[in-house]
Structure formats: C-alpha cells, structure tokens
Amino acid sequence: MLTGDNERTARSIAAQAGIENIMSEVLPDKKSEKVRELREKGKIVAMIGDGINDAPALTQADIGIAMGEGTDIAMESANITLMRGNLMLIPEVINISKRTMRIIKQNLFWAFFYNIAFIPVAAGALYPLFGILLNPVFAAVAMAASSISVVMNSLRLRN
C-alpha cells in the first residue's frame, strides 16, 4: 500500500484491508515512480486513489481505480471509478470485468460465424460448385439472428 497518510493511519487501514506491505507518507511523484518500477519488473499494477496526488500513479498503473467520492481529476485519470468508496467492491469489479470480456469474445465469435457462414452463401458462393442459390433474405435473417444472439448473450451479465 502506497499512501501519503502518516504511518499510524496507514497501518490501521492496511490492517483492516489485510495488506502487509506498507509505504506511508509517500509523495505523489514517488507513488508514480513506484508504480513505474513495479511495471518495469513485469508486475501487473492496480492503483486505487481518490485525490489529485494519485492521478499520475493512476494513469501509469495497468488498472487505475478511483473512488467516486474523490476528486474529478482522479476519476478522469482512472480506468474504473467506484461510485461507492468501498474497497471490498474491487473483487466484484474484477469479476464483472472478466465476465464482460468473456461475453464480448463470445459475441464476436458468433457474429463472425453468422457473417462468414451465411452472407457468402446468400451471395451465391456455393452456386458454381453445388448449384445452391439461396435467397438474400437468408442473409438478412442471419444478420438479425446475429444481433439477437449478441443481445441475448450480453443480457447474461445481469445474473
């Protein structure tokens, strides 16, 4: 944990959050420097901040997380803004992000599948080889099915 707070406050917060490594009374440029050092070592860095002094480190981190009660510049610098200032929400945010990326990849796969399979067939790609000629309405139906499957798959995030 990197914080500009004094050591006593830092230890109290770290104990509540289950954090063992603490650096207190850290100036803003040192926070940014430490984030850069960790990234250069190949570490994935998540920075959580709420103030102007956290903004440079939030932008340098792989994942910048701002607290909603913080300053506008911190929220603008971060990738994610937690609307409630509760650190216990971070595992949920990571879980939702992973599920979202998985669903995006599934949606891309199925959209490409529909387009690659049906549009060439409807355009007559199989006619020279097999004499199969489909009505272009099938391409339109495939596009509609693609859109519906993407929307329905995305709605699974609500559960």
N, C-alpha and C positions, 0 to 999 in steps of 0.2 A: 504494500500500500504506500503510495506517494501522497503526501499531504502537506499543505502549508500550515496546518494546525500545529500547536505545541505537542510535545511528546506525550504528555498525560492524556490529552484529549484523543490523540491518535491511538494510543494503547487501549483506551476504553472502547472506541469504535471498532478497532481491529478485533478485540475480544468478542464483541457482540456479533461480528461478521465471520468469525472463525479464521481470521487472517494472521499468519505468523510473521511474515517479513514486513517490517515497517520502516519507512523513512519519513520522519516528521520534519517540520519547519523547512520544507523544500521550496525554493523559489521557482517561479513559473518557467524560467529558461532551463533550470535543472530538471524539471519534470519532462520537458520536451527532449532534453538531451538523454535522459534515462530511457525514454520510450524508443528513441533512435538507437541507442546501444542494444537494447533487447531485440529490436528488429534485425539489427546487423548480425546478431548471434543466431538468427533463424527462428526466433520465438514469435509466436502469434500474440500480439498485444491488444488487449481490450482496455481502454481508458474510460473511466467514469468520472465525470466532472460536472460542476454546476456554475462555475464562475468565469470571469474574464481571464483570470490567470490560468485556467485549464484549457482554454481554446487552442493554443498552439500544440499542446500534447494530444488533444482530441483529434486534431487534423492529421497528426503524424501516426497515430495508432491504426492498426488494422481495422479495429472496430471502435468507433467513438460513441459513447453513450452519455447523453446529457440528461440531467434531471429537469423535469418540467417546471419546477419552482425556481430554476436557476436563471441566469442572465440570457438575453436573446442571443448574444454572440456565442455562448457555449452551445445553445441549441442549434444555431446555424452551422457551427463547426462540426457537430457530431453527425454520425450516420443514423443514429437512433435517438429518439427523445422519449423518455419515460414520463408519462403525464402525471403519475403519482411518484413521489420521492421515496420509493421503497426498493431497497437493494434486493429484496427477496423476489422481485419480479424478473430479475435478469435471467435465471434459468428458464423461465417461461418464454421470455423473448427469444432466447436462443433456440428453444424447441419449436416455436412458431416459425422462426426463420428457416430452420431445416425442413420443416414440413412444407413451407411455401416453395422453397427451391425444388423439392422433390416433385411437387404438383406442377410447377412450371415446366420441368423437364418432361413429365408425362404428357402435358398438354402439347408441347412442341412435337413430341414423337407422334402422337395421334393426328395432329394437324398435318404434319408432313406425310404421314401414311395415307390419309384420305386424299390429299392433293396428288401425291405421286401415283397412287393406285387408280383413281377414277378420272382425273382430268385427261390424261393421255388416252385412256380407253374411250372416253366420250368424244375426244377429238379425232378418233379413228386410227389410233396407233396399231390396233390389232387387226384392222381390215386387210392389209396386204398379206399378212401371214395366215390368218384364220378365217377371214371373211366376216368377222364380227364387227358390226357397226351399231353402236349404242346411241340412243337419243341424247342430245346435250342436256336434257332435263336431268339425267343421272348425275352429271357433274354438279348441277345446281343442288340436287338432293344431297350429294356428298359434301358440298360446302356447308349446307345447312346442318347436316349431321355432325360435321367437324365443329362448327360453332356451338351446337348444343352439347356435344361431349365435353368441350373445353369448359363451358359454364357449369355443367353438372359436376365435373371433376373438381373444379375450383370451389364449389359450394361445400365440398368435404372439409374444408378448413374450418368451417363453423363448428364442427363437432369436437 
